[in-house]
């Protein structure tokens, strides 16, 4: 992953015309990794829940073709 940089510009009092102080801060690798893992987990759970709902609807409507199509898409979510 590329380092993400945040640049802050601190402005002094109006007396110091045009003078700026800049400060830089890099996001730590731990924060980047934790946020990426959290987003991946949330996406995984959302997609799995949506497929669950669609499969249950296909079962309720007794639509065997739709159920089989969705069950193939659901297989990667059952492997752990």
Residue pairs with C-beta under 8 A, 6 or more apart in sequence:
1 29
1 32
1 36
3 26
3 27
4 26
4 27
4 32
5 24
5 25
5 26
6 24
6 25
6 26
6 27
7 22
7 23
7 24
8 22
8 23
8 24
8 25
9 20
9 21
9 22
10 20
10 21
10 22
10 23
11 20
11 21
12 19
12 20
12 21
44 77
47 77
48 74
48 77
51 70
51 73
51 74
51 77
52 74
54 66
54 70
55 67
55 70
55 71
55 74
58 66
58 67
58 70
59 67
